[in-house]
Each structure stands twice: as C-alpha cells, then as structure tokens.
Amino acid sequence: MLVTKGVAVEGTAIIAAEFRQLLLDKGMPVEEIDACTAFQEMISILPEARIAWRVGGVSALHDVTEGGIATALSELSQAGGRGIRVRRDQVPVFSQTRRMGTILGIDPLGLIGSGSLLISCRPEFAAALVSDLHQSGIAVTEIGEVTDAPPGISAVEGACPVDWPSFDVDEITRLFTRVPCHR
C-alpha cells in the first residue's frame, strides 16, 4: 500500500486560506501559512495515476478525499474485501499540517486529502512504481500492505499494535462547526 505526497493536502490548503488569522493569532508564522496555501497546486493526482497505470501491477487506486486517509483506507479495504495493515508511523504528514493539527485540535488522518493517491500494487511492481514516481518528482511512501484478514484496518507503530482512527465527519467540517467566525 503506497500513498503519494502526504496526507491532508487539500485540507491543509483550505485551512491556511480560511483560518489564516486564527493561525497567525496562535503563533503560526506567515511564511508557513503561505506555504500551506500553496498546497492547492498539488491537488491533482492524475500524474501519479498515469504512472501507476503505465507501470502496472496495480489492483486499486483511491483519491484520498473526505474523511482523509483514515476513511480512504477503510473504503479501500471494504471495496476489496481484504484487510489492510498500516504502519502508522510511516504515514507521511507534512510538518505544516501536523503543526496546524496541534494548533487547531484536529487529526490530519481525518482531514480532507485530495492530492494524495492511495495505490495498492503487487509487491513485485512496487520498486519500479516507487522509482518512476520519484523520477517524476512525486513523493511516495510505502505505508502498509493488504492482508488475508477480513475487511478492516489494523495499525502498528514499530512492532506494537495501535488504534486506527475512525471519523464520523471530516475534521475540516468539525473545525468549521467549532470556529464558525473564522475569517
């Protein structure tokens, strides 16, 4: 199981634009907020999807959207009828997104993530796919594997089992509800 770029690309850009003043008031530097706003330029997943199609060995692609990577992995597991083991400590979270999450009390794993593509591929194709993505300037991280278990997500950090989050609503929806006068 691979994921491109990092989680919450779109959510990071939206929050930087919509909650700019709040982030400034809470101490996030303007340069960091501006960098987050620029994440909107990374929202297309077409380049990596085309590379995955060309390399082959791909059994599923999923654009990470509402509910973030946590929801997308669950949907992929259900659709494929198989379990997915996730190495939570390998899930790439941009430092700016992590900082926003800490400041605003939101979990990046449940934040709208258009711009990230989940790719399920056969192990024998993974190295070529990762290489082609990197050669095209697209960051990609191996975050886990499909298992023979029933549908569901099992997560580990190191060798220790950890909880995998579930979100009733996207974290950005929760944020807009909590901070209605954000501008």
C-alpha positions as CSV (number, residue, x, y, z in Angstrom):
1,M,0.0,0.0,0.0
2,L,1.5,3.3,-1.2
3,V,0.5,6.9,-0.7
4,T,1.7,9.8,-2.7
5,K,2.8,13.2,-1.4
6,G,1.5,13.4,2.2
7,V,-1.9,13.3,3.9
8,A,-4.3,16.2,4.0
9,V,-3.0,18.2,1.0
10,E,-6.3,19.9,0.3
11,G,-7.3,20.3,3.9
12,T,-4.0,22.0,4.7
13,A,-4.5,24.5,1.8
14,I,-8.2,25.2,2.8
15,I,-7.3,25.7,6.5
16,A,-4.4,28.1,5.6
17,A,-6.8,30.2,3.4
18,E,-9.9,30.1,5.6
19,F,-8.3,30.2,9.1
20,R,-5.3,32.4,8.3
21,Q,-5.9,35.0,11.0
22,L,-6.6,32.4,13.7
23,L,-3.4,30.5,12.8
24,L,-1.4,33.8,12.9
25,D,-3.0,34.6,16.3
26,K,-2.0,31.2,17.6
27,G,1.6,31.8,16.5
28,M,2.0,30.1,13.2
29,P,4.5,32.1,11.0
30,V,3.1,33.8,7.9
31,E,5.7,32.0,5.7
32,E,4.4,28.7,6.9
33,I,0.8,29.6,6.3
34,D,1.7,30.8,2.8
35,A,3.5,27.5,2.1
36,C,0.3,25.7,3.2
37,T,-1.9,27.8,0.9
38,A,0.4,26.7,-2.0
39,F,-0.5,23.1,-1.3
40,Q,-3.5,23.7,-3.6
41,E,-1.1,23.4,-6.5
42,M,-0.6,19.7,-5.5
43,I,-4.2,18.6,-5.6
44,S,-4.2,16.8,-8.9
45,I,-3.5,13.1,-8.7
46,L,-3.5,12.5,-12.5
47,P,0.3,12.4,-12.9
48,E,0.7,9.6,-10.4
49,A,-2.3,7.7,-11.6
50,R,-1.0,7.7,-15.1
51,I,2.4,6.4,-13.9
52,A,0.7,3.7,-11.8
53,W,-1.3,2.6,-14.9
54,R,1.8,2.6,-17.1
55,V,4.0,0.6,-14.6
56,G,1.2,-2.0,-14.0
57,G,0.6,-4.4,-11.1
58,V,-1.9,-2.0,-9.6
59,S,-5.0,-3.6,-8.1
60,A,-6.6,-0.3,-6.8
61,L,-6.3,3.4,-6.8
62,H,-8.1,5.7,-4.4
63,D,-8.0,9.5,-4.4
64,V,-8.0,10.5,-0.7
65,T,-10.9,12.9,-0.2
66,E,-13.5,13.5,2.5
67,G,-12.6,11.8,5.8
68,G,-8.9,11.8,5.0
69,I,-6.6,8.8,4.7
70,A,-8.2,7.0,7.6
71,T,-11.6,6.9,5.7
72,A,-10.0,6.2,2.3
73,L,-8.1,3.2,3.6
74,S,-11.3,1.8,5.2
75,E,-13.2,2.3,2.0
76,L,-10.4,0.6,0.0
77,S,-10.5,-2.3,2.5
78,Q,-14.2,-2.7,2.2
79,A,-14.3,-2.5,-1.6
80,G,-11.5,-5.1,-1.9
81,G,-12.9,-7.4,0.7
82,R,-9.5,-7.6,2.4
83,G,-7.8,-6.3,5.5
84,I,-5.1,-3.6,5.3
85,R,-2.2,-3.4,7.8
86,V,-0.9,0.2,8.1
87,R,2.4,1.2,9.6
88,R,1.0,4.4,11.3
89,D,4.5,5.8,11.9
90,Q,5.2,5.6,8.1
91,V,2.1,7.7,7.1
92,P,3.6,10.9,5.7
93,V,2.2,14.1,7.4
94,F,3.6,17.4,6.3
95,S,5.2,19.3,9.2
96,Q,2.9,22.2,8.5
97,T,-0.1,20.0,8.6
98,R,1.0,18.4,11.8
99,R,1.5,21.9,13.3
100,M,-1.9,23.1,12.2
101,G,-3.4,20.0,13.7
102,T,-1.8,20.7,17.0
103,I,-2.8,24.4,17.0
104,L,-6.4,23.7,16.0
105,G,-7.0,20.3,17.7
106,I,-7.6,18.3,14.5
107,D,-6.2,15.0,13.4
108,P,-4.5,15.1,9.9
109,L,-5.5,11.5,9.3
110,G,-9.2,12.5,9.2
111,L,-8.7,15.7,7.2
112,I,-9.8,16.0,3.5
113,G,-6.9,14.8,1.5
114,S,-7.4,15.4,-2.2
115,G,-4.0,15.4,-3.7
116,S,-2.9,12.2,-2.1
117,L,-3.4,8.9,-4.0
118,L,-3.6,5.5,-2.4
119,I,-2.1,2.9,-4.6
120,S,-2.5,-0.8,-3.9
121,C,0.0,-2.7,-6.0
122,R,1.5,-6.2,-6.2
123,P,4.9,-6.4,-4.3
124,E,6.8,-7.3,-7.4
125,F,5.8,-4.0,-9.0
126,A,6.3,-1.7,-6.0
127,A,10.0,-0.9,-6.6
128,A,9.5,0.1,-10.2
129,L,6.5,2.2,-9.4
130,V,8.2,4.0,-6.5
131,S,11.2,4.6,-8.8
132,D,9.1,6.0,-11.6
133,L,7.1,8.2,-9.2
134,H,10.4,9.6,-7.7
135,Q,11.9,10.2,-11.1
136,S,8.8,12.3,-11.9
137,G,9.2,14.3,-8.8
138,I,6.3,12.8,-6.9
139,A,6.9,11.8,-3.3
140,V,5.6,8.3,-2.4
141,T,5.7,6.3,0.8
142,E,5.0,2.6,1.5
143,I,2.6,2.7,4.4
144,G,1.4,-0.9,4.6
145,E,0.1,-4.0,2.9
146,V,-3.1,-5.8,2.0
147,T,-3.7,-8.9,4.2
148,D,-5.9,-12.0,4.0
149,A,-7.8,-10.8,7.0
150,P,-11.5,-9.7,6.7
151,P,-12.1,-6.1,5.7
152,G,-10.8,-3.6,8.2
153,I,-7.7,-1.7,9.2
154,S,-5.0,-2.9,11.6
155,A,-2.3,-0.5,12.5
156,V,1.1,-0.8,14.1
157,E,3.8,1.6,15.2
158,G,7.1,-0.3,15.2
159,A,6.0,-3.8,16.2
160,C,3.3,-2.6,18.5
161,P,-0.4,-2.6,17.6
162,V,-2.1,0.8,17.8
163,D,-5.6,2.1,17.3
164,W,-6.5,3.3,13.8
165,P,-8.8,6.3,13.9
166,S,-12.3,6.5,12.5
167,F,-14.1,9.8,11.7
168,D,-17.9,10.3,11.7
169,V,-17.3,13.6,9.8
170,D,-14.2,15.1,8.2
171,E,-12.0,17.1,10.5
172,I,-12.5,20.2,8.4
173,T,-16.2,20.0,8.9
174,R,-15.7,19.7,12.6
175,L,-13.4,22.7,12.5
176,F,-15.8,24.9,10.6
177,T,-18.5,23.9,13.1
178,R,-16.3,24.7,16.1
179,V,-15.0,28.0,14.7
180,P,-17.9,29.5,12.7
181,C,-16.5,33.0,12.6
182,H,-13.1,32.1,11.2
183,R,-12.4,34.9,8.9
